[in-house]
Amino acid sequence: MQKIFNKNSLYVHIPFCGSKCLFCSFAVSVGQGHRADDYIAALMREAQMHRGARLDTVYLGGGTPTFLSAVQLKHLMKFLRGHFVFEPDCEITIEANPDDINAEKSQCLSDLGIDRVSMGVQTFDDRYLKFLGRTHDAARARAAFECLRQAGFGNINADLMYGFPGQSEEELNNDARRLADLGSEHVSVYTLTVEPNSRFYARQMKLDDEEKLARHYALVTRVLEAAGLRPYEISNFARDGYQSRHNSRYWTGGDYIGLGMGAHSHAAGRRFWNEDKLLPYLERVNATGNAVAGEEILSLRQRLGERFVLGLRTNKGVDYAVVEDEIGCRLQEDVLRQVTDLVEEGFLETEGTMVRATLKGRLVLDEIASRLV
């Protein structure tokens, strides 16, 4: 993989989990915590090719980064700060499991200069937490949130999931209100999906119909907006000034470095992805110094289509003339005709060359994307 030295976002994947949630299809390792030190050493070796890269966002995701001990987290963060150039206002996020967050761990994260925590709350209904295979309960999530506040964290994201089979509007309304009352600065909203490689998929679990899910998404939007959390991307709501800069890098086609098992990188129209199993990842890094398992060089037309569709995920939308000039490629006439059709159908709206999805369109964005790409 080429070296990347301009301003970037860095994603560091920590795959370890105490248990695997039933809906999870991510690159995770359960029962492998004894390999954490070896894994951190591999991350450090993999990072060598990017020495000196300037970073304005860092994201520790998983898996469960807070599965690591305080000593391991300190070791990793010290290395990252010494190896990369952190911009003065660098946004540093860590994903957290409520079970891992106590007063001591919260203070450790704060002392390490981490300024944003994304907590996997999912729901405040203990029945649904059990259904998902989560190990925490609602009381534990509230206690973890309070520990983070006591440690001085003023930028906390909470994940909210909906679309559980049989979930009523009243149940979801109560869930969304409980989360809004928590006072987090940012909320990420996801509908339950049944993905290959998840245990739900193996069980052939059936989900609610799209019409019901659309009503539930609209309900969540109303509750969160009333609490001062504005949608800025289809799945993300934030108070003013608390939008995720790291995730925004993905939606605007920026470059990012991915380190760790299953991580992806993007630079100058090229995509790279790493080995997504723990032992092959460790073996490849130790043998070659990198973990890249595959690479794709995107054509100009692919880059344009991707930027256009990703831009539609945001409330701002996308100015396709600006993107065309940046990439040096024009949208095809059949794509522009599809845009016109989608406007007439009420899924998109336009203002000059600016295109954005309506609320109706945001509810079926995947279908819109399939018509445009």
Secondary structure, 3 states (H helix, E strand, C coil): CCCCCCCEEEEEEECEECCCCCCCCCCCEECCHHHHHHHHHHHHHHHHHHCCCEEEEEEEEECCHHHCCHHHHHHHHHHHHHHCEEEEEEEEEEEECHHHCCHHHHHHHHHCCCCEEEEEEECCCHHHHHHHCCCCCHHHHHHHHHHHHHCCCCCEEEEEEECCCCCCHHHHHHHHHHHHHHCCCEEEEEECCCCCCCHHHHCCCCCCCHHHHHHHHHHHHHHHHHCCCEEEECCEEECCCCCCHHHHHHHCCCCEEEECCCCEEEECCEEEEECCCHHHHHHHHHHHCCCEEEEEECCHHHHHHHHHHHHHCECCCEEHHHHHHHHCCCCCHHHHHHHHHHHHCCCEEEECCEEEECHHHHCCHHHHHHHHC
